[in-house]
């Protein structure tokens, strides 16, 4: 059993008391030896924490041991210091060690937490030479070796999952991870994201166990990775401790109650009748009329934050509230609001601000959001309505937090908030610098009242959701060679939190209550086998004849490498190979990776205009009917971006950014899948073109090619198009002064633009037909060189890694030849040349020849070639030098 540490500490230590307490933790000899390290660390790390018994005395398991530690504490009680103590200990025991390459990984469920912690720790640990790096979905780093010089890595479960799926390529970096910090570990209860957190933690345990065994065999003694986790109050923290314990170290647990919160939080759950005939929309609307009474009852005339289900809902609720009440304190307050009135762009927001009320959501103009945040922080806006995104990002604490309805609008339907979202919103209640008490009110249905009372009181147990997403994670572990046979698959499953909870609460997982351990393990075996069979059916893994040994296929590798969902891979499996560009775009838009893109009612009018409108430019491939599904919205936004159609709406711009992040890896996965297939020329060519379009944000035949050049955005590109400058060749043909007049820029802007074009790669492509040849076969020699190689050696506009894909196909949809050719290789070797056999196709002799840039629109070489065949093999009638040349420098 794990050690349980209960607590009875007091809050109220000031900063100096905390600092002296922290410094007192370290033995005098340590302070002497490590004075440069310890004093600044303790001074910077002790300001906001009051869990005294964790900090004081030799029984402190965080600082005086390397045991795994789990701290269970209310939201907003300053748990960060536990992480900082663990980092300090690691630095102290490493001090003087010549190998200071040990690393710390901090993992949190939200990017906003990673950003906040990264900035804080740069300030605290930077003076000691420790580097911090935020590694989330927005980061461009994709390989572990890029982290060699980083000491503290701050990441999300999804990003760390994708990074560690290739850990064997950089074992040395992984084995230097000595400390793994897990924030909000109760997120494993989340049905959508919990499985990823659970698998990543289990993987880190498995990886280090393997590295330790390997090191012990080679005589290189290595310690186990240390886990330190913090969680909101949950009753089964011991289960988490059991899961995080190592073979030699049982985890220490600290279970804090509500008395340890710096600001005492009163929690109220209000249940309201919701007849079955009433829609969630109507129920949510009815709650608006109850807000005035709630704010009057619980706010104590202090700042109030109201969380609403939708962006439109924030405006509606605020508008209804000001009909019954005004929140202007005095004449000075009114004058301050009037002064800011004209600076606000949103007309509805301007009206509300004059009544002391405002709304805040991601669709609001950035400057308006900053204005609202400033007004709320300074107390000039007593009541602020917001969507839940505010709780995950900007820190705007309030005396009263109201969650108006426990469901929000997602993907065209209402869904319940996750527990993490609820706790984050509640965590905004309480301002330590102003309040000693705070209140959080949850407004929900009568049916759900008890559920949220249990959540707020810490009575709701953590459960696993891994069984809902097991198939993707099994595939990833098979690709990693963690799982090599059925028995190992079961052992891996038994290392997860899922196994621990299945044993203790089988009923939650669809099993009979009080089921014996053997029966639970048999069910887990059957669950694994079912998912393994599904992977094998879609050619993602191989099962041997005895259905025992497991290995990954190339397609399974790609699924794991690009973190593509099983549902998306099943959809890719349906591709026949004849798909057009339009059909492949439809398939891409059906990907599960876009499941969080919402089709809002307010989006539909504009999206329908983009799709069909007689009076304006529309998307390239118009869709039938109205935009009514998520897939149609994704399709419309992708096409609008590739077609350079203006989208001013901020929320739609955010959606496009989300789509871009997911689509690039999904389309790259599809390119690699089709690259393996031989008889799917059309699909491969079109997916390569589509992938390039997605990267360049332009259609392959776009006239806006100049938008890719430095210094030219869509406005200048549009001006050039209107002047007839629709290709790179036309840029070179223009006089620089003419270019400057078109875009209204001063010299030498035109010369710089022409210089950028001149240093783009220009390809010469030649095809020779060689003798002998017959009625059914021939030989071709393809040669490619850079026409402007000397200029590119001086300077290159395209990236140093710029690569083209050469694809030749016949009319029977067979791939005759394919390869990738880099500019670097052409510059190094002077040219590229390849001879290969060509079999005559049944339906015609024409070959399609395509040299496609993977990054740039406007550089492709595309043409056709017709080989000569004869009924019987001949060598004399056609000379060896017979040649049909394709010579193209630009696609005009």
BELCORLIN-V962927 format. One record per residue. N is the residue number from 1. RES is the residue in one small letter. PHI is phi in radians with two decimals (999 if undefined). Layout:
BEGIN
[[N RES PHI] [N RES PHI]]
END
This chain:
BEGIN
[[1 x 999] [2 x -1.44] [3 x -1.30] [4 x -1.87] [5 x -1.96] [6 x -1.49] [7 x -2.41] [8 x -2.54] [9 x -1.40] [10 x -2.02] [11 x -1.56] [12 x 1.99] [13 x -1.13] [14 x -1.42] [15 x -1.06] [16 x -1.17] [17 x -1.10] [18 x -1.11] [19 x -1.10] [20 x -1.16] [21 x -1.07] [22 x -1.14] [23 x -1.09] [24 x -1.20] [25 x -1.13] [26 x -1.37] [27 x -1.07] [28 x -0.94] [29 x -1.10] [30 x -1.18] [31 x -1.13] [32 x -1.20] [33 x -1.20] [34 x -2.08] [35 x -0.97] [36 x -1.12] [37 x -1.52] [38 x -1.31] [39 x -1.09] [40 x -1.11] [41 x -1.12] [42 x -1.16] [43 x -1.08] [44 x -1.45] [45 x -1.90] [46 x -2.12] [47 x -1.41] [48 x -2.08] [49 x -2.27] [50 x -2.30] [51 x -1.42] [52 x -1.08] [53 x -1.24] [54 x -1.34] [55 x -1.59] [56 x -1.89] [57 x 1.63] [58 x -1.23] [59 x -1.40] [60 x -1.12] [61 x -1.34] [62 x -1.26] [63 x -1.70] [64 x -1.81] [65 x -2.63] [66 x -1.89] [67 x -1.16] [68 x -1.09] [69 x -2.32] [70 x -2.17] [71 x -1.91] [72 x -1.91] [73 x -2.64] [74 x -1.07] [75 x -1.05] [76 x 1.50] [77 x -1.74] [78 x 1.31] [79 x -1.35] [80 x -1.03] [81 x -1.03] [82 x -1.10] [83 x -1.08] [84 x -1.19] [85 x -1.09] [86 x -1.14] [87 x -1.14] [88 x -1.06] [89 x -1.04] [90 x -1.05] [91 x -1.21] [92 x -1.16] [93 x -1.32] [94 x -1.57] [95 x -1.07] [96 x 1.58] [97 x -1.36] [98 x -1.14] [99 x -1.69] [100 x -1.67] [101 x -1.67] [102 x -1.12] [103 x -2.19] [104 x -2.12] [105 x -2.01] [106 x -1.88] [107 x -2.12] [108 x -2.31] [109 x -1.26] [110 x -2.26] [111 x -1.06] [112 x -1.09] [113 x -1.15] [114 x -1.09] [115 x -1.10] [116 x -1.09] [117 x -1.19] [118 x -1.10] [119 x -1.11] [120 x -1.13] [121 x -1.33] [122 x -1.07] [123 x -1.21] [124 x -1.33] [125 x -1.80] [126 x -1.00] [127 x -1.05] [128 x -1.65] [129 x 1.48] [130 x -1.61] [131 x -1.69] [132 x -2.03] [133 x -2.42] [134 x -1.46] [135 x -2.20] [136 x -2.22] [137 x -1.08] [138 x -1.48] [139 x -1.35] [140 x -1.56] [141 x -1.30] [142 x -2.21] [143 x -2.25] [144 x -1.12] [145 x -1.16] [146 x -1.26] [147 x -1.82] [148 x -0.98] [149 x -1.67] [150 x -1.73] [151 x -1.65] [152 x -2.13] [153 x -1.83] [154 x -1.98] [155 x -2.52] [156 x -1.81] [157 x -1.00] [158 x -1.13] [159 x -1.20] [160 x -1.20] [161 x -1.05] [162 x -1.15] [163 x -1.21] [164 x -1.43] [165 x -1.21] [166 x -2.13] [167 x -1.15] [168 x -1.14] [169 x -1.31] [170 x -2.60] [171 x -1.08] [172 x -1.08] [173 x -1.16] [174 x -1.17] [175 x -1.26] [176 x -1.43] [177 x -1.33] [178 x -1.79] [179 x -2.43] [180 x -2.13] [181 x -1.77] [182 x -2.09] [183 x -1.63] [184 x 0.96] [185 x -1.12] [186 x -1.15] [187 x -1.10] [188 x -1.07] [189 x -1.36] [190 x -1.32] [191 x -1.16] [192 x -1.63] [193 x -2.07] [194 x -1.09] [195 x -1.08] [196 x -1.15] [197 x -1.06] [198 x -1.09] [199 x -1.20] [200 x -1.10] [201 x -1.14] [202 x -1.08] [203 x -1.14] [204 x -1.08] [205 x -1.10] [206 x -1.14] [207 x -1.05] [208 x -1.24] [209 x -1.07] [210 x -1.14] [211 x -1.14] [212 x -1.13] [213 x -1.10] [214 x -1.13] [215 x -1.15] [216 x -1.09] [217 x -1.18] [218 x -1.64] [219 x 1.50] [220 x -1.70] [221 x -1.22] [222 x -2.36] [223 x -1.47] [224 x -1.22] [225 x -1.16] [226 x -1.76] [227 x -1.84] [228 x -2.24] [229 x -2.21] [230 x -2.17] [231 x -2.55] [232 x -1.17] [233 x -1.14] [234 x -2.39] [235 x -1.36] [236 x -1.92] [237 x -1.06] [238 x -1.09] [239 x -1.16] [240 x -1.15] [241 x -1.07] [242 x -1.06] [243 x -1.19] [244 x -1.48] [245 x -1.14] [246 x -1.72] [247 x -1.10] [248 x -1.85] [249 x -2.31] [250 x -1.40] [251 x -1.28] [252 x -1.60] [253 x -2.12] [254 x -2.12] [255 x -1.98] [256 x -1.70] [257 x -1.75] [258 x -1.13] [259 x -1.16] [260 x -1.61] [261 x -1.33] [262 x -1.06] [263 x -2.06] [264 x -1.06] [265 x -1.94] [266 x -1.56] [267 x -2.00] [268 x -2.22] [269 x -2.01] [270 x -1.91] [271 x -1.82] [272 x -2.18] [273 x -1.08] [274 x -2.47] [275 x -1.01] [276 x -1.05] [277 x -1.32] [278 x -1.56] [279 x -1.29] [280 x -1.09] [281 x -1.05] [282 x -1.15] [283 x -1.10] [284 x -1.06] [285 x -1.13] [286 x -1.14] [287 x -1.21] [288 x -1.01] [289 x -1.41] [290 x -1.82] [291 x -1.17] [292 x -0.99] [293 x -1.13] [294 x -1.13] [295 x -1.12] [296 x -1.13] [297 x -1.35] [298 x -1.97] [299 x -1.42] [300 x 0.94] [301 x 1.01] [302 x -2.12] [303 x -0.93] [304 x -2.18] [305 x -2.08] [306 x -1.99] [307 x -1.65] [308 x -2.03] [309 x -1.32] [310 x -2.43] [311 x -1.12] [312 x -1.08] [313 x -1.12] [314 x -1.14] [315 x -1.21] [316 x -1.09] [317 x -1.11] [318 x -1.14] [319 x -1.15] [320 x -1.23] [321 x -1.09] [322 x -1.29] [323 x -1.27] [324 x -1.82] [325 x -2.64] [326 x -2.12] [327 x -2.12] [328 x -1.71] [329 x -1.45] [330 x -2.82] [331 x -1.15] [332 x -1.09] [333 x -1.07] [334 x -1.10] [335 x -1.14] [336 x -1.08] [337 x -1.20] [338 x -1.17] [339 x -1.17] [340 x -1.50] [341 x -0.93] [342 x -1.26] [343 x -1.40] [344 x -1.55] [345 x -1.43] [346 x -1.27] [347 x -1.13] [348 x -1.16] [349 x -1.11] [350 x -1.02] [351 x -1.06] [352 x -1.20] [353 x -1.02] [354 x -1.13] [355 x -1.77] [356 x 1.44] [357 x -2.22] [358 x -2.60] [359 x -2.23] [360 x -2.60] [361 x -2.74] [362 x -1.19] [363 x -1.45] [364 x -1.40] [365 x -0.95] [366 x -1.00] [367 x -1.15] [368 x -1.09] [369 x -1.09] [370 x -1.11] [371 x -1.08] [372 x -1.09] [373 x -1.06] [374 x -1.11] [375 x -1.10] [376 x -1.22] [377 x -1.06] [378 x -1.53] [379 x 1.48] [380 x -1.40] [381 x -2.02] [382 x -1.22] [383 x -2.23] [384 x -2.15] [385 x -1.77] [386 x -2.58] [387 x -1.48] [388 x -1.16] [389 x -1.08] [390 x -1.11] [391 x -1.20] [392 x -1.61] [393 x -2.22] [394 x -1.07] [395 x -1.57] [396 x -2.18] [397 x -1.20] [398 x -2.40] [399 x -1.28] [400 x -2.14] [401 x -2.04] [402 x -2.09] [403 x -1.74] [404 x -1.49] [405 x 1.46] [406 x -1.66] [407 x -2.14] [408 x -2.28] [409 x -1.55] [410 x -2.36] [411 x 0.90] [412 x 1.41] [413 x -2.57] [414 x -1.53] [415 x -2.32] [416 x -1.21] [417 x -1.06] [418 x -1.30] [419 x -1.06] [420 x -1.07] [421 x -1.12] [422 x -1.06] [423 x -1.17] [424 x -1.14] [425 x -1.15] [426 x -1.11] [427 x -1.08] [428 x -1.35] [429 x -1.44] [430 x 1.94] [431 x -2.10] [432 x -0.93] [433 x -1.35] [434 x -2.13] [435 x -2.02] [436 x -1.88] [437 x -2.38] [438 x -2.64] [439 x -2.36] [440 x -2.17] [441 x -2.06] [442 x -1.89] [443 x -1.82] [444 x -2.53] [445 x -1.40] [446 x -1.03] [447 x -1.11] [448 x -1.64] [449 x -1.01] [450 x -1.11] [451 x -1.03] [452 x -1.36] [453 x -1.14] [454 x -1.14] [455 x -1.09] [456 x -1.24] [457 x -1.54] [458 x 1.34] [459 x -1.65] [460 x -1.51] [461 x -1.36] [462 x -1.33] [463 x -2.22] [464 x -1.56] [465 x -2.10] [466 x -1.08] [467 x -1.11] [468 x -1.43] [469 x -2.27] [470 x -1.15] [471 x -1.12] [472 x -1.12] [473 x -1.35] [474 x -1.09] [475 x -1.05] [476 x -1.07] [477 x -1.26] [478 x -1.18] [479 x -1.08] [480 x -1.33] [481 x 1.16] [482 x -1.20] [483 x -1.95] [484 x -2.07] [485 x -2.68] [486 x -1.07] [487 x -1.13] [488 x -1.19] [489 x -1.04] [490 x -1.19] [491 x -1.09] [492 x -1.09] [493 x -1.06] [494 x -1.31] [495 x -1.57] [496 x -1.71] [497 x -1.17] [498 x -0.99] [499 x -1.11] [500 x -1.07] [501 x -1.33] [502 x -1.08] [503 x -1.16] [504 x -1.64] [505 x -2.48] [506 x -1.05] [507 x -1.07] [508 x -1.07] [509 x -1.78] [510 x 1.44] [511 x -1.88] [512 x -1.21] [513 x -1.13] [514 x 1.01] [515 x -1.25] [516 x -1.07] [517 x -1.00] [518 x -1.10] [519 x -1.20] [520 x -1.11] [521 x -1.15] [522 x -1.15] [523 x -1.12] [524 x -1.11] [525 x -1.07] [526 x -1.13] [527 x -1.12] [528 x -1.09] [529 x -1.12] [530 x -1.07] [531 x -1.23] [532 x -1.16] [533 x -1.10] [534 x -1.14] [535 x -1.10] [536 x -1.17] [537 x -1.06] [538 x -1.70] [539 x 1.07] [540 x -1.72] [541 x -2.42] [542 x -2.00] [543 x -1.93] [544 x -1.30] [545 x -1.05] [546 x -1.50] [547 x 0.96] [548 x -2.12] [549 x -1.39] [550 x -2.14] [551 x -2.63] [552 x -1.59] [553 x -1.61] [554 x -1.08] [555 x -1.15] [556 x -1.10] [557 x -1.03] [558 x -1.16] [559 x -1.02] [560 x -1.28] [561 x -1.05] [562 x -1.70] [563 x 0.91] [564 x -1.66] [565 x -1.25] [566 x -1.11] [567 x -1.09] [568 x -1.18] [569 x -1.11] [570 x -1.09] [571 x -1.18] [572 x -1.11] [573 x -1.10] [574 x -1.42] [575 x -1.11] [576 x -1.60] [577 x 1.91] [578 x -1.81] [579 x -1.09] [580 x -1.44] [581 x -1.05] [582 x -1.11] [583 x -1.18] [584 x -1.19] [585 x -1.12] [586 x -1.06] [587 x -1.11] [588 x -1.04] [589 x -1.23] [590 x -1.51] [591 x -1.09] [592 x -1.12] [593 x -1.11] [594 x -1.73] [595 x -1.13] [596 x -1.60] [597 x -1.39] [598 x -1.69] [599 x -1.68] [600 x -1.49] [601 x -1.01] [602 x -1.25] [603 x -1.42] [604 x -1.08] [605 x -1.04] [606 x -1.19] [607 x -1.10] [608 x -1.15] [609 x -1.17] [610 x -1.11] [611 x -1.32] [612 x -2.55] [613 x -2.85] [614 x -1.23] [615 x -1.83] [616 x -2.65] [617 x -1.19] [618 x -2.13] [619 x -1.22] [620 x -1.18] [621 x -1.88] [622 x -1.23] [623 x -1.76] [624 x -1.27] [625 x 1.29] [626 x -1.52] [627 x -1.32] [628 x -2.36] [629 x -2.30] [630 x -1.06] [631 x -1.05] [632 x -1.18] [633 x -1.12] [634 x -1.03] [635 x -1.04] [636 x -1.10] [637 x -1.21] [638 x -1.07] [639 x -1.14] [640 x -1.10] [641 x -1.15] [642 x -1.17] [643 x -1.60] [644 x 1.03] [645 x -1.47] [646 x -1.21] [647 x -2.24] [648 x -1.57] [649 x -1.10] [650 x -1.13] [651 x -1.15] [652 x -1.23] [653 x -1.11] [654 x -1.12] [655 x -1.06] [656 x -1.08] [657 x -1.09] [658 x -1.07] [659 x -1.08] [660 x -1.05] [661 x -1.09] [662 x -1.36] [663 x -1.17] [664 x -1.09] [665 x -1.32] [666 x -1.16] [667 x -1.22] [668 x -1.15] [669 x -1.08] [670 x -1.15] [671 x -1.00] [672 x -1.20] [673 x -1.14] [674 x -1.26] [675 x -1.09] [676 x -1.34] [677 x -1.64] [678 x -1.64] [679 x -1.86] [680 x -2.39] [681 x -1.03] [682 x -1.03] [683 x -1.14] [684 x -1.12] [685 x -1.02] [686 x -1.23] [687 x -1.28] [688 x -1.12] [689 x -1.13] [690 x -1.12] [691 x -1.10] [692 x -1.13] [693 x -1.06] [694 x -1.11] [695 x -1.29] [696 x -1.48] [697 x 1.06] [698 x -2.56] [699 x -1.18] [700 x -1.15] [701 x -1.92] [702 x -1.11] [703 x -1.45] [704 x -1.59] [705 x -1.07] [706 x -1.16] [707 x -1.08] [708 x -1.40] [709 x -1.51] [710 x -1.07] [711 x 1.60] [712 x -2.13] [713 x -1.79] [714 x -1.14] [715 x -1.15] [716 x -1.22] [717 x -1.07] [718 x -1.14] [719 x -1.11] [720 x -1.16] [721 x -1.10] [722 x -1.09] [723 x -1.62] [724 x 1.54] [725 x -1.56] [726 x -2.03] [727 x -2.64] [728 x -1.14] [729 x -1.08] [730 x -1.23] [731 x -1.11] [732 x -1.17] [733 x -1.34] [734 x -1.32] [735 x -1.33] [736 x -0.93] [737 x -1.16] [738 x -1.13] [739 x -1.06] [740 x -1.13] [741 x -1.17] [742 x -1.09] [743 x -1.72] [744 x 1.04] [745 x -2.22] [746 x -1.54] [747 x -1.05] [748 x -1.72] [749 x -0.97] [750 x -1.06] [751 x -1.14] [752 x -1.11] [753 x -1.14] [754 x -1.12] [755 x -1.13] [756 x -1.08] [757 x -1.19] [758 x -1.06] [759 x -1.75] [760 x -1.47] [761 x -1.16] [762 x -2.13] [763 x -1.80] [764 x -1.80] [765 x -2.17] [766 x -2.06] [767 x -2.21] [768 x -1.94] [769 x -1.70] [770 x -1.82] [771 x -1.64] [772 x -1.40] [773 x -2.51] [774 x -2.24] [775 x -1.23] [776 x -2.03] [777 x -2.68] [778 x -2.71] [779 x -2.10] [780 x -2.11] [781 x -2.09] [782 x -1.88] [783 x -2.21] [784 x -2.27] [785 x -2.49] [786 x -1.60] [787 x -1.19] [788 x -2.04] [789 x -1.01] [790 x -1.10] [791 x -1.15] [792 x -1.21] [793 x -1.19] [794 x -1.31] [795 x -2.85] [796 x -2.20] [797 x -1.30] [798 x -1.26] [799 x -1.16] [800 x -1.11] [801 x -1.75] [802 x -1.02] [803 x -2.36] [804 x -2.00] [805 x -1.92] [806 x -1.74] [807 x -2.31] [808 x -1.98] [809 x -2.43] [810 x -1.89] [811 x -1.29] [812 x -1.57] [813 x 1.25] [814 x -1.53] [815 x -1.49] [816 x -1.35] [817 x -2.80] [818 x -2.63] [819 x -2.91] [820 x -1.99] [821 x -2.27] [822 x -1.68] [823 x -1.08] [824 x -1.05] [825 x -1.17] [826 x -1.11] [827 x -1.22] [828 x -1.27] [829 x -1.61] [830 x 1.62] [831 x -2.91] [832 x -2.21] [833 x -2.47] [834 x -2.56] [835 x -1.92] [836 x -2.61] [837 x -1.44] [838 x -2.24] [839 x -1.58] [840 x -1.17] [841 x -1.47] [842 x -1.28] [843 x -1.83] [844 x 2.68] [845 x -1.70] [846 x -1.17] [847 x -1.95] [848 x -1.69] [849 x -1.97] [850 x -2.42] [851 x -2.00] [852 x -1.93] [853 x -1.15] [854 x -1.46] [855 x -2.23] [856 x -1.97] [857 x -1.56] [858 x 1.84] [859 x -1.95] [860 x -1.19] [861 x -1.98] [862 x -2.38] [863 x -2.79] [864 x -2.15] [865 x -2.50] [866 x -2.03] [867 x -1.16] [868 x -1.73] [869 x -2.12] [870 x -2.43] [871 x -1.18] [872 x -2.27] [873 x -1.10] [874 x -2.32] [875 x -2.28] [876 x -1.93] [877 x -1.28] [878 x -1.93] [879 x -1.15] [880 x -1.04] [881 x -1.39] [882 x -0.96] [883 x -2.51] [884 x -2.09] [885 x -1.80] [886 x -1.82] [887 x -2.28] [888 x -2.31] [889 x -1.86] [890 x -2.55] [891 x -1.54] [892 x -1.63]]
END
